[in-house]
């Protein structure tokens, strides 16, 4: 959820759970080019999905030149600079109880620092395709958490979809008749859980703060909590990495977690959150194609079937008719 990941986590969570699309659109509309024709919106949104799906492949490449900690910290620095440059003029320091500040700090630790670090740590040994499929479970996991925390009711359709999605992940780990699930995949599950927990925290924080405040503050807290662990950085890898890898590390972080999220949040309401969310389910397939073309990885039939089950399960569980609402918000 991060779940992607990532600062879409703040924007998308608020749009999904609180309906705060109007505020987000007002704040971001002036930072991007003006209106696009309707026929161009779906390709633009699909490009965002391709960028997010390629993050699994980019992460795997970067791990050949940097350690997980260094990737996390450097990307967070780049993302924070980008977000503050584009959004700081809309930011006002919130006047909220200390409890809210505490949840903000916890959100930054879990949803920003923890999520990104475990993502790259898991990718060290995990298959990027399996990782994408595991992370695709984040929306359903979030919904299950809200069931217990906020007493939100879930019907038969939701649980049927959840069973399909979890069965899809299990199927995707089958290789030669046995389930292949290593330490890397276990860490990626932790990544997915941190994303889901972050979604729940965002839902609570949205009662006190707006999207800009949540996004900027959680990112800065996420970066600050990583700084004390600087000795963990692999200095030898940092020194030996060439310029192209440094550029890939910084620019990909800005594009994946900054620019593409801003574009998505500007254009998504024009087609509706429900329709746009279906595009997001294509991320695992983007990761599959990227793994074949870039990494030379062979894709198993069980991974393809598992991805189909996950997409069907997530769509069945979370699909909501929000097209009319989104269009009205945009027209305002």
Backbone bond lengths (Angstrom), bond angles and torsions (degrees), N, CA, C in turn:
res aa  C-N    CA-C-N  psi(-1)  N-CA   C-N-CA  omega(-1)  CA-C   N-CA-C  phi
1 X - - - 0.712 - - 1.779 37.44 -
2 X 0.823 152.15 89.77 0.444 130.61 133.92 0.228 105.42 -130.19
3 X 2.507 80.10 21.14 0.109 57.41 -11.06 1.066 125.66 -53.70
4 X 1.064 89.24 36.79 0.644 146.89 156.74 1.386 112.27 -64.62
5 X 2.149 84.64 177.36 1.460 54.60 -161.84 1.430 109.15 -122.97
6 X 0.770 77.20 114.74 1.212 64.37 136.46 1.427 122.89 98.84
7 X 1.602 157.44 -161.90 1.451 113.30 -125.45 1.504 111.76 -67.19
8 X 1.313 117.05 7.24 1.452 119.33 168.13 1.521 109.53 -59.31
9 X 1.314 117.59 -23.55 1.453 120.42 -178.47 1.516 111.14 -57.62
10 X 1.313 117.62 -41.46 1.465 119.12 179.47 1.521 110.94 -75.32
11 X 1.322 116.75 -49.04 1.452 120.18 -177.26 1.535 111.32 -63.63
12 X 1.334 116.68 -52.45 1.456 120.72 -173.88 1.522 111.19 -66.84
13 X 1.331 116.90 -36.84 1.461 119.64 179.77 1.520 110.55 -62.80
14 X 1.321 116.35 -42.82 1.458 119.36 179.67 1.526 110.75 -65.84
15 X 1.315 117.10 -40.00 1.456 119.44 178.84 1.515 110.79 -66.68
16 X 1.327 116.93 -37.76 1.460 121.54 -175.50 1.513 111.98 -75.30
17 X 1.354 116.37 -41.64 1.453 119.34 -171.07 1.521 114.70 -103.42
18 X 1.340 117.91 -23.42 1.458 118.71 -176.21 1.515 113.08 -118.89
19 X 1.329 117.84 -10.72 1.453 119.44 -179.48 1.511 113.19 70.49
20 X 1.345 118.03 23.76 1.465 121.21 -175.94 1.526 111.04 -85.04
21 X 1.335 117.24 38.38 1.455 120.88 -176.73 1.525 111.11 -69.07
22 X 1.331 117.20 -34.74 1.456 120.53 -176.43 1.517 111.23 -61.72
23 X 1.337 116.34 -43.68 1.455 119.40 -179.96 1.521 110.84 -63.92
24 X 1.327 115.79 -46.76 1.468 119.96 -178.55 1.521 110.57 -59.74
25 X 1.336 116.09 -44.34 1.449 119.14 -178.03 1.521 111.90 -64.82
26 X 1.312 117.74 -40.50 1.463 120.28 179.09 1.520 110.81 -61.70
27 X 1.328 116.56 -39.93 1.452 120.31 -175.33 1.519 112.78 -75.23
28 X 1.347 116.81 -31.70 1.455 119.06 -174.48 1.530 113.34 -98.13
29 X 1.311 117.69 -15.70 1.461 120.04 -173.29 1.520 112.16 -59.80
30 X 1.321 117.07 -36.34 1.464 120.32 -176.76 1.528 113.18 -79.75
31 X 1.339 117.97 -9.52 1.459 120.01 -177.11 1.518 112.11 -92.79
32 X 1.339 117.60 -7.44 1.453 121.01 -175.96 1.528 109.71 -125.68
33 X 1.345 117.04 164.03 1.453 119.97 177.69 1.526 110.21 -56.13
34 X 1.344 116.29 153.25 1.454 120.78 -175.57 1.532 110.84 -74.03
35 X 1.322 115.63 -168.85 1.445 123.61 -162.79 1.529 114.88 -48.83
36 X 1.344 114.71 135.85 1.450 122.28 173.33 1.522 108.48 -101.14
37 X 1.330 118.06 149.20 1.472 119.43 175.19 1.526 109.79 -64.09
38 X 1.335 116.47 149.07 1.458 121.40 -173.86 1.523 112.21 -58.92
39 X 1.350 117.56 -36.22 1.459 119.85 -177.41 1.520 112.44 -66.84
40 X 1.334 116.97 -18.09 1.451 120.94 -178.31 1.535 112.80 -92.18
41 X 1.333 116.50 -12.67 1.468 119.55 -172.71 1.528 111.56 -68.19
42 X 1.333 117.48 -45.57 1.465 119.26 -178.69 1.528 112.60 -61.24
43 X 1.343 119.43 -44.45 1.473 118.21 174.69 1.521 113.01 -60.84
44 X 1.341 117.20 -36.04 1.467 120.04 178.22 1.522 110.54 -65.21
45 X 1.337 116.37 -44.84 1.463 120.50 178.93 1.529 110.81 -64.74
46 X 1.333 116.35 -38.84 1.462 119.50 178.67 1.520 110.80 -65.93
47 X 1.327 117.08 -34.11 1.465 120.40 176.08 1.528 110.15 -62.14
48 X 1.326 116.82 -39.90 1.471 120.11 176.54 1.520 110.82 -60.66
49 X 1.338 116.56 -42.69 1.462 120.75 179.10 1.527 110.67 -63.52
50 X 1.331 116.38 -40.56 1.470 120.32 177.59 1.524 110.27 -61.72
51 X 1.329 116.89 -41.33 1.463 121.00 178.72 1.521 110.34 -62.10
52 X 1.343 116.92 -45.89 1.468 120.12 -179.79 1.530 111.27 -66.10
53 X 1.333 116.91 -40.40 1.464 119.79 178.60 1.519 112.17 -65.98
54 X 1.344 116.45 -33.05 1.463 120.38 179.98 1.525 111.92 -72.00
55 X 1.330 117.39 -13.81 1.460 120.18 -179.96 1.525 111.40 -61.29
56 X 1.332 117.16 -30.48 1.467 120.62 177.51 1.527 110.26 -65.97
57 X 1.318 116.08 -40.04 1.463 120.81 -179.31 1.526 110.11 -73.51
58 X 1.325 116.50 -44.47 1.462 120.90 178.20 1.523 110.46 -59.74
59 X 1.337 116.01 -42.64 1.463 120.09 178.67 1.516 111.92 -59.62
60 X 1.318 116.30 -41.47 1.470 120.48 179.63 1.529 110.58 -64.22
61 X 1.327 117.02 -39.17 1.467 121.16 178.32 1.529 110.53 -66.66
62 X 1.321 116.52 -45.94 1.469 121.08 -178.04 1.519 111.68 -61.41
63 X 1.337 117.46 -32.66 1.463 121.00 -177.66 1.524 112.64 -69.22
64 X 1.320 117.28 -12.54 1.471 120.19 173.04 1.518 111.41 -78.80
65 X 1.346 117.41 -12.23 1.465 121.17 -174.71 1.524 113.53 -126.20
66 X 1.335 117.36 -17.41 1.462 121.41 -179.50 1.526 109.18 -136.80
67 X 1.325 116.23 157.02 1.455 120.04 174.35 1.524 109.31 -86.04
68 X 1.340 118.16 159.17 1.475 121.01 -176.77 1.522 113.89 -55.69
69 X 1.328 117.13 -39.37 1.458 119.31 -178.89 1.525 111.32 -64.24
70 X 1.324 116.98 -46.72 1.467 120.38 -178.48 1.519 111.58 -63.08
71 X 1.334 117.15 -40.65 1.465 120.44 178.10 1.525 109.72 -60.06
72 X 1.328 115.90 -45.68 1.465 120.58 -177.83 1.521 111.28 -61.20
73 X 1.327 117.16 -49.73 1.464 121.08 -175.71 1.524 111.39 -66.99
74 X 1.320 117.76 -45.81 1.465 121.03 -177.51 1.524 110.39 -64.99
75 X 1.320 116.31 -41.26 1.461 119.55 177.68 1.526 111.13 -64.79
76 X 1.318 117.04 -41.22 1.459 120.15 179.62 1.527 111.22 -63.99
77 X 1.318 117.02 -37.64 1.466 119.77 176.13 1.528 110.26 -62.14
78 X 1.338 116.21 -47.45 1.468 120.58 -179.75 1.525 111.13 -62.98
79 X 1.332 116.87 -43.06 1.462 121.00 -178.67 1.524 110.66 -65.33
80 X 1.338 116.95 -43.36 1.461 120.21 179.97 1.523 111.44 -62.10
81 X 1.329 116.87 -43.91 1.463 120.03 178.13 1.521 110.46 -59.90
82 X 1.337 116.56 -46.34 1.464 121.18 -179.64 1.521 110.89 -60.44
83 X 1.323 116.99 -49.40 1.461 120.82 -176.98 1.525 111.97 -63.77
84 X 1.330 116.51 -41.55 1.465 118.83 -178.92 1.523 111.13 -69.29
85 X 1.318 117.77 -35.80 1.460 120.54 178.63 1.529 110.61 -63.30
86 X 1.346 116.99 -42.93 1.457 120.93 -174.57 1.526 113.79 -88.51
87 X 1.329 117.58 -21.37 1.463 118.57 -171.68 1.518 114.49 -121.52
88 X 1.320 118.06 -10.33 1.465 119.48 -173.72 1.532 112.72 -62.72
89 X 1.334 118.06 -28.24 1.467 119.62 -179.08 1.525 111.37 -68.50
90 X 1.351 116.62 -17.65 1.457 120.35 177.73 1.529 111.81 -98.06
91 X 1.332 116.21 -2.26 1.465 119.90 -172.89 1.525 111.30 -88.79
92 X 1.320 115.48 134.92 1.458 122.01 171.28 1.524 107.57 -127.58
93 X 1.323 116.53 137.45 1.462 120.21 -178.93 1.531 109.71 -65.80
94 X 1.314 117.08 122.13 1.470 118.92 -176.27 1.527 112.87 -71.72
95 X 1.320 115.55 144.95 1.454 121.41 173.81 1.525 107.64 -108.30
96 X 1.320 114.35 91.55 1.459 121.09 -173.38 1.525 109.45 -132.29
97 X 1.343 117.74 163.59 1.469 120.24 178.24 1.522 111.90 -61.79
98 X 1.336 114.94 159.03 1.460 120.23 -179.99 1.527 111.76 -60.30
99 X 1.327 116.49 -29.44 1.461 119.79 178.13 1.527 111.38 -59.31
100 X 1.333 115.62 -39.15 1.461 119.90 179.49 1.529 110.24 -66.68
101 X 1.341 116.12 -41.34 1.464 119.13 177.00 1.533 110.76 -61.67
102 X 1.315 116.03 -37.12 1.458 119.62 178.10 1.515 112.19 -63.55
103 X 1.330 116.48 -42.58 1.470 120.46 177.80 1.524 110.57 -66.90
104 X 1.337 116.47 -34.91 1.466 119.81 176.18 1.522 111.20 -61.23
105 X 1.332 116.27 -45.03 1.463 120.61 178.85 1.528 110.25 -62.98
106 X 1.332 116.52 -46.28 1.468 120.26 179.19 1.527 110.39 -61.22
107 X 1.326 116.44 -39.03 1.470 120.76 178.54 1.526 110.78 -63.10
108 X 1.336 116.46 -41.63 1.458 119.82 178.23 1.518 111.83 -64.63
109 X 1.333 116.09 -39.00 1.471 120.35 -179.93 1.523 110.82 -67.45
110 X 1.331 116.15 -48.81 1.468 120.22 -175.55 1.525 111.97 -78.60
111 X 1.339 115.76 -52.25 1.457 120.06 -169.97 1.511 115.77 -82.70
112 X 1.327 117.40 -22.62 1.468 120.27 -179.92 1.532 110.38 -106.77
113 X 1.327 116.79 -67.05 1.464 120.30 -177.38 1.528 111.50 -64.54
114 X 1.332 116.31 -52.91 1.458 119.82 -177.91 1.510 112.76 -62.88
115 X 1.322 116.75 -42.42 1.453 120.48 -177.98 1.522 112.05 -64.31
116 X 1.325 116.27 -48.49 1.465 118.84 -176.89 1.524 112.07 -70.00
117 X 1.339 116.19 -40.63 1.471 118.08 -178.48 1.529 110.90 -65.83
118 X 1.328 117.77 -46.16 1.464 119.14 -179.75 1.529 111.31 -66.20
119 X 1.332 117.08 -30.02 1.462 120.02 177.54 1.531 110.46 -60.48
120 X 1.320 116.56 -51.06 1.466 119.59 -178.77 1.527 111.91 -73.68
121 X 1.327 116.93 -33.19 1.461 119.68 176.67 1.528 110.57 -63.97
122 X 1.324 116.66 -42.30 1.454 119.89 178.80 1.514 112.79 -66.76
123 X 1.337 116.84 -37.44 1.462 120.90 -178.57 1.528 113.15 -66.80
124 X 1.329 117.34 -14.77 1.460 119.63 178.09 1.526 110.13 -55.69
125 X 1.323 116.58 -41.63 1.473 120.39 -178.73 1.525 113.32 -119.73
126 X 1.329 118.64 -17.47 1.463 121.16 -175.61 1.517 111.60 -78.27
127 X 1.317 114.97 148.41 1.458 121.47 172.71 1.523 108.45 -68.75
128 X 1.345 119.01 128.23 1.472 120.11 -177.97 1.518 113.21 -61.57
129 X 1.336 117.71 -31.94 1.463 120.61 179.18 1.524 110.03 -69.06
130 X 1.341 116.77 -47.06 1.463 120.08 177.19 1.518 110.48 -61.00
131 X 1.325 116.83 -37.30 1.465 121.19 178.84 1.525 110.76 -62.15
132 X 1.327 116.51 -43.92 1.464 120.30 179.36 1.523 110.93 -63.33
133 X 1.322 116.41 -38.16 1.466 120.24 -179.95 1.526 110.96 -68.48
134 X 1.326 117.11 -39.65 1.472 120.47 178.17 1.523 110.20 -63.89
135 X 1.327 116.76 -45.44 1.467 120.29 -178.23 1.526 112.29 -67.55
136 X 1.330 116.57 -21.59 1.463 119.61 177.03 1.522 111.82 -66.50
137 X 1.325 117.25 -14.40 1.462 121.35 178.15 1.529 112.50 -81.01
138 X 1.326 117.73 -7.83 1.467 120.78 -174.17 1.528 113.69 -55.86
139 X 1.350 120.33 -44.72 1.469 118.90 -179.83 1.524 113.22 -60.01
140 X 1.343 116.26 -41.24 1.464 119.17 179.33 1.521 110.68 -68.16
141 X 1.315 117.16 -42.20 1.468 120.71 178.46 1.520 110.43 -61.06
142 X 1.326 116.80 -40.70 1.460 120.79 176.95 1.525 110.60 -60.54
143 X 1.326 116.16 -44.53 1.459 120.19 -179.85 1.528 111.27 -63.02
144 X 1.332 117.01 -36.71 1.464 120.41 177.63 1.530 110.27 -65.96
145 X 1.323 117.22 -40.42 1.468 120.32 178.50 1.526 111.23 -63.51
146 X 1.336 116.53 -41.63 1.471 119.16 179.90 1.524 111.41 -66.57
147 X 1.334 115.60 -24.67 1.458 119.45 176.66 1.525 110.59 -60.58
148 X 1.332 116.34 -42.29 1.458 120.85 -177.51 1.528 112.72 -86.10
149 X 1.333 116.98 -33.45 1.469 120.31 -174.70 1.521 111.97 -84.78
150 X 1.342 116.30 -44.10 1.463 120.39 -176.46 1.525 112.90 -107.63
151 X 1.350 116.48 5.99 1.467 121.57 179.08 1.529 112.47 57.44
152 X 1.336 116.11 35.04 1.460 119.63 177.25 1.529 109.55 -78.04
153 X 1.318 117.11 133.66 1.451 121.40 -176.55 1.534 110.80 -81.70
154 X 1.332 115.59 143.20 1.459 121.72 177.17 1.520 108.90 -126.03
155 X 1.334 115.47 136.11 1.456 120.46 -177.40 1.515 113.09 -93.20
156 X 1.329 114.50 -175.00 1.467 121.42 -178.97 1.522 110.76 -61.40
157 X 1.337 116.83 -39.27 1.467 120.68 -179.43 1.521 111.18 -59.21
158 X 1.325 116.35 -42.15 1.461 119.63 179.77 1.519 111.20 -62.68
159 X 1.328 117.05 -49.29 1.469 120.03 -176.16 1.524 111.82 -68.20
160 X 1.325 116.99 -33.11 1.470 119.79 175.23 1.527 109.90 -63.44
161 X 1.329 116.02 -45.12 1.462 120.06 177.83 1.514 112.15 -63.65
162 X 1.332 117.21 -39.34 1.454 121.22 179.85 1.525 110.91 -62.73
163 X 1.334 116.62 -43.47 1.467 120.36 178.28 1.517 110.63 -62.10
164 X 1.335 117.14 -42.95 1.466 120.94 178.14 1.526 111.14 -60.46
165 X 1.337 116.30 -44.93 1.460 120.52 -176.95 1.528 111.45 -65.52
166 X 1.312 117.36 -46.15 1.469 119.85 179.71 1.534 111.11 -67.01
167 X 1.325 116.81 -34.22 1.459 119.82 174.97 1.524 110.35 -64.68
168 X 1.338 116.07 -35.99 1.465 119.88 177.96 1.509 112.64 -63.37
169 X 1.332 117.32 -41.10 1.468 120.19 177.23 1.518 110.69 -64.52
170 X 1.330 116.89 -42.88 1.467 120.29 178.53 1.526 110.53 -60.81
171 X 1.325 115.91 -44.48 1.461 120.11 -179.58 1.523 111.30 -63.27
172 X 1.332 116.84 -37.09 1.469 120.34 -177.33 1.530 112.70 -67.52
173 X 1.326 117.52 -17.25 1.474 120.57 -179.70 1.521 112.09 -94.61
174 X 1.333 117.61 1.62 1.462 121.28 -179.41 1.520 109.67 -82.78
175 X 1.335 115.92 128.77 1.458 121.79 179.17 1.525 108.17 -141.06
176 X 1.326 115.54 114.32 1.460 119.18 179.69 1.513 113.79 66.88
177 X 1.321 116.88 31.46 1.451 120.54 177.48 1.514 115.05 88.00
178 X 1.329 117.94 -6.50 1.468 121.01 178.72 1.525 109.89 -123.87
179 X 1.330 115.93 153.27 1.448 121.42 179.92 1.523 110.09 -82.38
180 X 1.329 116.02 123.12 1.464 121.77 -179.99 1.526 107.99 -104.57
181 X 1.316 115.38 108.78 1.470 119.91 -175.89 1.518 108.11 -144.37
182 X 1.339 116.03 103.11 1.460 120.60 -174.84 1.514 113.57 -99.52
183 X 1.331 114.59 -167.68 1.464 120.68 -179.39 1.523 110.50 -63.77
184 X 1.334 116.64 -40.47 1.462 120.06 -179.08 1.513 112.33 -59.31
185 X 1.337 116.22 -45.36 1.461 119.89 179.09 1.535 110.84 -64.61
186 X 1.337 116.53 -35.13 1.467 120.31 177.72 1.530 110.70 -64.38
187 X 1.322 116.79 -38.79 1.464 120.56 178.12 1.527 110.24 -67.88
188 X 1.343 116.93 -36.98 1.464 120.39 177.75 1.527 110.67 -64.60
189 X 1.320 117.75 -33.36 1.468 120.06 173.61 1.524 109.34 -60.88
190 X 1.331 116.49 -40.64 1.462 120.44 176.51 1.526 110.52 -62.04
191 X 1.338 117.32 -38.82 1.464 121.73 175.43 1.520 110.76 -58.78
192 X 1.330 115.26 -45.87 1.461 120.36 179.62 1.527 111.21 -62.82
193 X 1.338 116.55 -39.91 1.462 120.59 -179.96 1.528 111.35 -67.83
194 X 1.338 117.15 -39.31 1.465 119.01 177.90 1.525 110.59 -63.57
195 X 1.326 116.62 -36.84 1.460 120.57 176.76 1.523 110.32 -63.54
196 X 1.331 116.82 -47.01 1.465 120.87 -178.43 1.526 111.05 -63.06
197 X 1.336 116.85 -42.85 1.467 120.52 177.92 1.524 110.14 -62.97
198 X 1.328 116.47 -40.42 1.456 120.99 178.43 1.517 111.16 -60.66
199 X 1.338 116.62 -39.55 1.458 120.33 178.01 1.523 111.03 -59.53
200 X 1.322 115.79 -42.46 1.461 120.27 -179.93 1.531 110.20 -65.93
201 X 1.330 116.76 -42.53 1.460 120.45 178.22 1.525 111.30 -63.27
202 X 1.344 116.26 -38.55 1.465 120.73 177.82 1.523 110.22 -62.45
203 X 1.324 115.82 -41.50 1.458 119.16 179.54 1.525 110.57 -59.87
204 X 1.322 117.33 -39.52 1.463 120.86 178.85 1.527 110.76 -71.21
205 X 1.331 117.09 -44.11 1.462 121.19 -177.96 1.526 112.18 -64.53
206 X 1.332 117.01 -29.00 1.461 120.15 -176.72 1.523 112.59 -64.58
207 X 1.320 117.56 -13.58 1.463 120.65 175.78 1.527 111.31 -74.73
208 X 1.336 117.16 -19.17 1.460 121.56 -175.15 1.532 113.57 -117.93
209 X 1.342 117.24 -24.98 1.460 121.37 -172.45 1.515 110.37 -130.69
210 X 1.354 115.68 157.49 1.457 118.82 175.02 1.528 110.04 -91.62
211 X 1.348 115.50 175.08 1.464 120.76 -173.45 1.523 112.58 -61.99
212 X 1.335 117.07 -40.38 1.463 120.69 -178.75 1.525 110.58 -64.07
213 X 1.317 116.89 -45.04 1.469 120.80 179.68 1.529 110.99 -62.05
214 X 1.322 116.77 -45.90 1.467 119.98 -179.50 1.515 111.19 -62.26
215 X 1.320 116.25 -46.56 1.470 120.35 -176.60 1.523 111.82 -63.63
216 X 1.317 117.07 -50.30 1.462 120.12 -176.45 1.529 111.71 -67.37
217 X 1.312 117.40 -43.84 1.463 119.93 -175.68 1.529 112.21 -71.49
218 X 1.333 118.25 -41.04 1.461 118.92 179.05 1.523 111.17 -66.16
219 X 1.328 117.34 -34.90 1.462 119.93 178.26 1.522 111.50 -68.44
220 X 1.321 117.44 -40.34 1.459 118.93 -179.73 1.526 110.62 -69.80
221 X 1.341 117.74 -37.69 1.466 120.36 176.79 1.533 110.56 -67.49
222 X 1.316 115.73 -36.98 1.459 119.45 177.21 1.515 112.17 -62.05
223 X 1.332 116.35 -40.22 1.462 120.50 177.62 1.524 111.18 -68.88
224 X 1.329 116.71 -44.85 1.471 120.68 -176.87 1.527 111.94 -61.30
225 X 1.322 117.08 -36.56 1.463 119.10 -177.40 1.529 111.44 -72.09
226 X 1.336 117.22 -19.08 1.469 120.43 178.71 1.519 112.76 -84.99
227 X 1.332 117.99 -23.14 1.464 121.91 -174.50 1.523 113.51 -58.70
228 X 1.348 120.17 -43.05 1.470 119.31 -178.60 1.518 114.46 -59.96
229 X 1.341 117.45 -16.51 1.461 120.26 -177.79 1.534 112.31 -98.20
230 X 1.326 116.72 21.02 1.468 120.65 179.96 1.530 113.99 -53.47
231 X 1.341 119.01 -36.15 1.478 118.13 177.59 1.529 113.60 -58.54
232 X 1.343 117.17 -17.33 1.464 120.09 -179.98 1.525 112.17 -75.38
233 X 1.321 117.17 -12.83 1.466 120.52 -179.44 1.520 110.90 -66.61
234 X 1.314 115.65 140.76 1.468 121.50 177.57 1.530 108.08 -85.94
235 X 1.326 116.37 95.53 1.463 120.96 -175.31 1.517 111.93 -65.07
236 X 1.320 116.79 -32.13 1.461 119.62 -179.53 1.526 110.49 -64.67
237 X 1.330 117.15 -42.24 1.461 120.30 178.22 1.528 110.74 -67.33
238 X 1.330 117.20 -37.53 1.458 120.35 178.66 1.528 110.97 -62.78
239 X 1.331 116.35 -41.25 1.468 120.01 -179.04 1.517 112.05 -70.85
240 X 1.322 117.12 -32.83 1.462 120.23 -174.74 1.530 113.17 -86.54
241 X 1.333 117.66 -15.14 1.465 120.12 -179.45 1.530 110.26 -66.97
242 X 1.328 116.35 134.90 1.464 119.58 -178.98 1.527 111.00 -82.28
243 X 1.329 115.73 172.61 1.461 121.61 -174.78 1.520 112.04 -61.69
244 X 1.338 117.37 -38.13 1.462 119.68 -178.03 1.525 111.28 -63.18
245 X 1.341 117.13 -36.63 1.460 120.35 178.70 1.531 111.08 -71.08
246 X 1.312 117.21 -37.24 1.463 120.43 175.97 1.533 110.55 -63.02
247 X 1.324 116.16 -42.46 1.462 119.78 178.80 1.525 110.79 -65.56
248 X 1.340 116.29 -41.17 1.461 119.86 178.18 1.521 110.42 -62.00
249 X 1.318 117.26 -42.46 1.461 122.17 179.82 1.531 111.51 -60.09
250 X 1.314 116.35 -49.14 1.472 120.59 -174.78 1.524 111.76 -76.34
251 X 1.327 116.63 -49.47 1.464 120.09 -175.28 1.527 111.06 -67.19
252 X 1.339 117.11 -40.99 1.467 119.19 179.75 1.519 110.94 -63.38
253 X 1.332 117.23 -37.36 1.461 120.25 177.76 1.516 111.56 -62.02
254 X 1.333 116.19 -43.64 1.469 120.51 -179.75 1.523 110.98 -66.66
255 X 1.340 116.73 -42.61 1.460 119.91 -178.13 1.523 111.38 -70.85
256 X 1.346 116.76 -45.92 1.469 120.46 -176.25 1.516 111.65 -67.17
257 X 1.335 117.11 -47.29 1.458 120.65 -172.81 1.523 114.37 -100.67
258 X 1.320 117.25 -7.68 1.454 119.90 -177.65 1.510 112.96 -116.74
259 X 1.320 116.11 -75.75 1.456 121.44 -172.45 1.526 112.82 -61.60
260 X 1.345 117.42 -47.49 1.464 119.62 -177.20 1.521 111.47 -64.82
261 X 1.333 117.11 -34.70 1.461 119.87 178.36 1.526 111.54 -66.79
262 X 1.336 116.32 -40.27 1.457 120.25 179.07 1.528 110.65 -64.80
263 X 1.328 116.74 -41.86 1.458 120.50 178.76 1.523 110.57 -64.16
264 X 1.342 116.01 -44.96 1.461 120.82 179.96 1.532 110.67 -58.15
265 X 1.309 116.13 -47.61 1.459 120.13 -175.26 1.526 112.64 -70.44
266 X 1.322 116.99 -20.80 1.461 119.54 175.79 1.523 111.28 -81.52
267 X 1.337 117.25 -41.01 1.458 120.74 -172.15 1.519 113.40 -92.76
268 X 1.339 118.23 -25.17 1.456 121.28 -174.49 1.527 114.44 -56.08
269 X 1.357 120.28 -43.87 1.467 119.31 -177.54 1.528 114.06 -61.03
270 X 1.322 117.64 -20.65 1.463 120.09 -177.97 1.532 111.50 -70.34
271 X 1.327 117.83 -25.97 1.461 121.09 179.06 1.519 111.53 -108.33
272 X 1.332 117.09 -11.06 1.449 120.73 179.12 1.516 112.31 98.70
273 X 1.322 116.86 140.12 1.463 121.97 -178.21 1.522 111.51 -61.99
274 X 1.337 117.14 -37.80 1.464 120.03 -178.29 1.527 110.96 -64.19
275 X 1.330 117.06 -47.14 1.467 120.52 179.63 1.520 111.32 -65.68
276 X 1.330 116.81 -42.03 1.458 120.64 -178.21 1.523 111.09 -66.52
277 X 1.338 116.95 -35.73 1.458 119.83 -178.59 1.526 111.65 -64.36
278 X 1.336 116.85 -27.91 1.454 119.98 176.75 1.526 111.00 -65.11
279 X 1.331 116.75 -34.44 1.456 120.11 176.47 1.525 111.10 -65.15
280 X 1.339 116.47 -36.19 1.459 120.00 -178.77 1.526 111.84 -63.13
281 X 1.342 116.83 -25.68 1.458 120.00 178.18 1.522 112.37 -69.61
282 X 1.329 117.21 -7.30 1.463 120.51 179.33 1.531 112.29 -82.71
283 X 1.317 117.73 -6.61 1.469 120.55 -178.14 1.529 113.62 -53.27
284 X 1.355 119.48 -46.72 1.472 118.12 179.51 1.520 113.24 -59.04
285 X 1.338 116.58 -36.23 1.462 119.13 179.82 1.533 110.84 -70.37
286 X 1.332 116.76 -35.11 1.466 120.43 174.45 1.524 109.87 -62.01
287 X 1.341 116.15 -43.06 1.465 120.14 178.25 1.528 110.85 -62.81
288 X 1.326 117.20 -38.09 1.468 120.69 178.09 1.525 111.15 -61.78
289 X 1.330 115.37 -49.92 1.462 119.68 -178.76 1.524 110.38 -61.96
290 X 1.335 116.66 -42.96 1.456 120.19 178.92 1.517 112.62 -63.91
291 X 1.329 116.63 -38.06 1.468 120.12 179.07 1.519 111.31 -63.70
292 X 1.336 116.01 -37.46 1.467 119.97 179.51 1.524 110.80 -72.07
293 X 1.332 116.84 -48.19 1.468 121.06 -173.29 1.524 113.04 -74.97
294 X 1.336 116.88 -38.45 1.467 120.40 -173.02 1.519 112.29 -98.26
295 X 1.321 116.85 -44.66 1.468 120.35 -175.32 1.524 112.99 -94.87
296 X 1.328 116.91 -11.37 1.464 119.90 -178.95 1.517 112.97 71.20
297 X 1.334 116.73 24.33 1.455 121.38 -179.08 1.521 110.13 -80.91
298 X 1.316 116.55 141.08 1.456 120.57 175.21 1.524 108.98 -88.76
299 X 1.322 116.58 137.77 1.457 122.38 -178.06 1.523 109.65 -99.40
300 X 1.326 116.30 128.88 1.456 121.75 179.58 1.529 110.39 -83.14
301 X 1.314 115.88 151.38 1.457 120.18 177.95 1.520 110.62 -62.43
302 X 1.345 116.66 -31.51 1.471 119.60 178.63 1.526 111.44 -66.32
303 X 1.336 117.34 -31.48 1.460 120.46 177.53 1.522 110.83 -69.82
304 X 1.323 116.48 -39.11 1.458 120.29 178.32 1.529 110.54 -65.71
305 X 1.346 115.80 -47.32 1.455 119.60 178.95 1.530 111.26 -63.97
306 X 1.335 116.06 -38.30 1.458 120.27 177.95 1.512 111.46 -63.62
307 X 1.327 117.23 -41.39 1.464 121.32 178.99 1.526 110.84 -62.81
308 X 1.337 116.65 -40.71 1.460 120.48 178.88 1.525 110.61 -63.32
309 X 1.338 116.90 -43.48 1.460 120.56 178.40 1.531 111.45 -62.44
310 X 1.324 116.42 -40.41 1.471 120.47 -179.77 1.520 110.60 -64.28
311 X 1.324 116.68 -46.15 1.467 120.50 -179.91 1.530 110.36 -61.82
312 X 1.327 116.83 -44.10 1.460 120.25 178.50 1.527 110.98 -63.13
313 X 1.337 115.73 -43.38 1.453 120.01 -178.45 1.517 113.21 -65.18
314 X 1.339 116.43 -45.81 1.465 120.60 179.86 1.522 110.17 -64.98
315 X 1.331 116.74 -42.47 1.459 120.49 -179.86 1.531 110.91 -63.16
316 X 1.336 116.52 -44.44 1.461 120.73 -179.85 1.524 111.27 -64.03
317 X 1.329 117.05 -39.38 1.462 121.24 -175.28 1.520 113.03 -74.65
318 X 1.330 117.02 -38.62 1.458 119.66 -166.73 1.521 114.97 -114.48
319 X 1.322 117.99 -4.21 1.470 119.41 -177.00 1.520 110.28 -63.93
320 X 1.316 115.25 131.30 1.461 121.27 178.46 1.518 109.10 -135.91
321 X 1.305 115.60 144.39 1.466 119.97 178.31 1.519 108.89 -81.83
322 X 1.353 116.80 95.93 1.458 120.42 -178.08 1.520 112.03 -123.81
323 X 1.328 116.36 11.88 1.453 119.51 -176.39 1.532 111.59 -59.24
324 X 1.319 117.68 -49.85 1.463 120.50 -177.26 1.515 111.59 -62.07
325 X 1.331 117.20 -40.99 1.457 120.97 179.91 1.523 110.76 -62.72
326 X 1.328 116.53 -43.92 1.453 120.28 -177.87 1.520 110.78 -64.90
327 X 1.344 116.67 -39.99 1.455 118.97 -179.04 1.525 110.79 -65.00
328 X 1.329 116.58 -39.54 1.458 119.98 178.86 1.515 111.28 -64.09
329 X 1.315 115.68 -40.50 1.468 119.67 178.81 1.517 110.29 -62.57
330 X 1.335 115.49 -43.62 1.466 118.77 -178.84 1.518 111.08 -63.45
331 X 1.341 116.59 -40.89 1.457 119.38 -176.50 1.519 111.55 -64.25
332 X 1.315 118.32 -27.00 1.463 120.54 177.78 1.517 111.06 -64.97
